[in-house]
């Protein structure tokens, strides 16, 4: 494997950071000023107001900021919605010490990859329930569409099924506090993490500081999932598939995204450039955490708005940072 440093002109606020990967030196040209400019630029106008930061696998942020107001900061607790998926996926792998085995393990993995066909899941009805089991069974939440089994269909139904089933994760009787305790018994998440309702795929709140601590433990190998961030990626574009990223041909694995798309457009029509392989878990209200493909850097946007606006902004900031 060969490694090379691309020649770049590094302006004010730029830094050259070296790290070790696979025993060979990998050199990253990063530019904190460019990232700040992007956060305050046109690609991020629609996301305002928001807080953002980028950092490494340990320590304080390398660069951060508040844009469009002071409503959000590092310690503001927000509804992280689908960003709840990543911690739950990490919990499952931590609990099993890796990929769950046997037939039940295969079903759990399939559920975390959203291949089990529970496409009628309704977050609103789930939010009216008190236990993991009731969230799964209320209304049509437990209905399986046979035509969708085996194809990627984004939503909360498959994860809730795996969580509730006694033969799988057996968390059905748990209320929000018990569910959080179960997850924390393996992950020890920060105190801002909580479940608003017993939905494992979207029920959490958290602040940026504590979510970043979770990301850093993914990056430094503290969590088992560190070794499985791209485990058997699932295609998200097919005739029977459904993806919130429109036509972007990203992949998915164990309750997190792999941003390796070749292009595509978001549902609102925004065209996308090719992805950089980052791992992420974008929430419906714009909470956007990511880890670079080499696991050397993380980023987060904290806000309360539209997910597509946050993604466009976050992708622009990350691209500028790796200038």
N, C-alpha and C positions, 0 to 999 in steps of 0.2 A: 504494500500500500504506500502510495506516495503522498506527500503533503507539500503544499506550497503556500506562500504568502503572496496575496495579490497586492500590488503596489497601489497605495491610496494616499491621497493628500488629506491629512487629518487636521481639521480646523479646530477652532476654540471649543473646549469642552470634550474633545475627543480623547480616547484612551486606547491603548493597545494592550490586550489582556491575553496572556498565554496560559494554556492549560494542557494537561496530559490526557490523552485518549488512546486506549489500546496500546499503551507503551510508547507512543510516538507523539512528538509535540504538535499540537494543533494550535494555530494562532488565529485569534479573532480580532478583526479591526472593529472597534465599536465607537460610537459617536454620541455622547450624551446630549450635546447641544442640538444635534440634528433631531434626536428623539423629542426634545423639548419643543423645537420648532414645529415638528409634525403634530404634537399634541395640541398646539395652538393654531394649527393650520386648517385649511378648508375641509380635509377629510374627516376632521373631528368636530366640525361645527354642529352637526345634527345630534351629536352625543352629549353636548353640554346640558347641565353641569356634570362634571365627573372628577374623580381622583384617579391618578395613575402612578404606577411605579415600575421600575425594572431593577433587578438585582442579581446576585450570584447565589451559589449554593449555600452560603452562610453569611451571617452578618447583616448590616443595614443596607437599605436600598442604595444603588449607585446613582439613581436619578429618580425624581418624583415631582409631582405637581398637582395643583388644583386648577381646573380650567372652567371658566364660565360661572364661577361662584365658589363659596366656601361651604356649601351644604354637605359635601362629602370629603372625608379625610381618611387617614389610615385606620382610625379607630371607630369609624361610623359603621354600625351594624346595619346590614341591608338584607333583603330577601335575595338569596343567591340562586333560587329556582334550580335549573338543571345543572348548575355547578355543584349541586348536592350529589350528583352521580359519581363523580370522581372519588370523593371520600368513601362512598359506600362500596365502590369497586375495590378500593384499597383495603377496606375492612374485610371483605370476603377473602382476598388473597392472603392477608395477614392471619386470618382465622385458620386457613387451611395450610399455611406455610408454603403457598404456591398455587398452582392451578388445581382446583378440586378434581378428584379422581372418581372413577366408577360411573355408572349410569346417572346417578343423581348429580355428580359433579359435571358431567357433560351437559345436563339440562341447565344447571346454574350458569355455566359459561355461555350457553346458547341464549339464556335470558339476559345476561349482561351484554351480550352482543346484539340484543333486540331482534332475535330470530324466531321467537316463540308464538307470534301471531296474535298477541293481546292488543289489538289495534283500536279498541273501543274505549280505552281508559279515559276517564274524565277527571281532571285535576280538581275541579270545583266540587264534585260529589265526594271525592276522597277527602277534601279539606273539611267536610262536614262530619267526618267519622272520628272515632277515638282510638281505634286500634289498627295495627297493620293488617290484620285479617279483614276487618270491616271495610277498610280502604280498598282491599282487593275485590270483595264480593258485592259491594253496593252497586246498584244499577247494572250496567253492562260491563263493568270493569273486569270481570272474569271471563268474558266471552272471547273465544278464540275463532279467528277467521282462518279456516283451513287453507285457503288460497294464498295466505301470507306467510304461513309457516316455512321457515328456511330462508326467507328474504328479509332484508333489513327494513324495519319500520320503526322510526323514531317515536318514542313515547315512554310513558311511565308504567305501562301495563305489565310488561315482561319482568321487570325488576321487582315489582310489587308481588307478582305471582311467586317468584323464587323466594322472596322474603317471607311470604305468608305460609307457604306450603310446609306442613310438618315433615314431609319426606325430603325437603330441600334445606332451607336455612332455618326454618322452624321459629320464626320471630312473630308469628301471627298474633299471640295474645298481648303483645307489648303495646303500651301507649307511648306517647312522644318521649317522656322522660326515660322509660325503660329502653326504648329504641336507641336513644342517645347513649345511655349507659352501656348498652351492648356494643355499639360502635367504638365508644371510648375505651372499653376494656382492652381493645387491641390497638387503637390509634392514639389515644390521649390527646385529642384535639383541644384547641384553645377554648377559653370559657365563653367566647361570643358565639360559638357553634351551638345551635339549638334546633329542634324540630318544631315548626309552627303547626304542622299536622303530620300524621304518621305515613307520609309518602316518601319512600326511600329514594325516589328519582328526582324529587323536586321540592321537598318540604323544609329545607334548612334555611336558617339565617346564619350570618357570620360577618366579621369585618375583614378588611384587607390584611391587616397585620397577622391575624391568626390563620387566614387561608394561606398566606405566604409561608408561614412556618410549616404548614402541611406540605406545600410545594417543595420546600427545601429538604424535607425529610424524604420526599420522593426522589429528589436529585442526588442526595448524598448516600442513598442506599439504606437508610434507616427502615424504610418500608419495603416489604417484599415486592410490591408492585414496581419498584424501580427497575427490576429486571424483566418486566412484562409490559412495558409501555407500548410496544408494537407487536404484541403477541397475536399471531394468526389474524392479520387485519381482514375485516369484512368489507366487501364492496357495498357502497350505499346508493348506487345508481343501477336500477334494473327495472324491468317492466312492472314488477310487483312491489317495488321499494317505495319508501317515502322518507325524504330527508328535509330538515328545516333549512338546509343550505341550498335549496333550489337545484340547479344543474351542476353544481360543483362536485366533481367526482372524488371527494375525500374518502378516507377509510375510517373504520370504527373498531375499537377493541376494548372490551372489559370496562364499559361505562366511561370511555373518554374518546375524543376525536384525534385523528392523525391528519394534520392539514397538508396532505401531499397531493392535492388536486392539481390538474394541469391547466385549469382555468375555470370556466363556467360563470353563471350569474346567480345572484341571490334572488329570492322570491320577489323582492321589490324592484328587480331589474338592474341592480348595480352589477356591472361586470367585474370579475375578479381576475387578478393576475395569478400566475402559478403559485401554489403553496410552497412553503419552505420546510415542511415536515414537522412543524411544531406540534406538541401535544396540548390539548386544551379541553375545556368543558364550559362552553358558553351558556349563561343563564338567560331566561326569557326576558328579564328586566335589565339586561346589559352587564351583569357581573361577569367579567371575562378573565379567567386565569389561564396562563399558558406556561409551558416549559419548552425551551429550544430543543431542536432535534438531538443535539449532543448533550443535553441535560446540564449545560453549564450556566444557563441564565433562565430566569423566570420573569414573568410580567403579569400585571393585574390591572384591570379597570374596574372601579367601583362606582355605580350609578344607579339610577332608577328611571329607566327609559326603554328604548327599543333595542332588542338584541342585534338587529342588523346594523344599526348605527354604531353600536359599540364595537362590533366585529370589524367594520370598515376602518374605524378609528384605531383600534388596537393593532390591526395588521399594518397600518401606515406607520404607527409609532415603532413597531418592531422592525419593520423594513428600514426605517431611518436609523435606528439604533445600530443595526448591523451594516450601516452605510457602505 
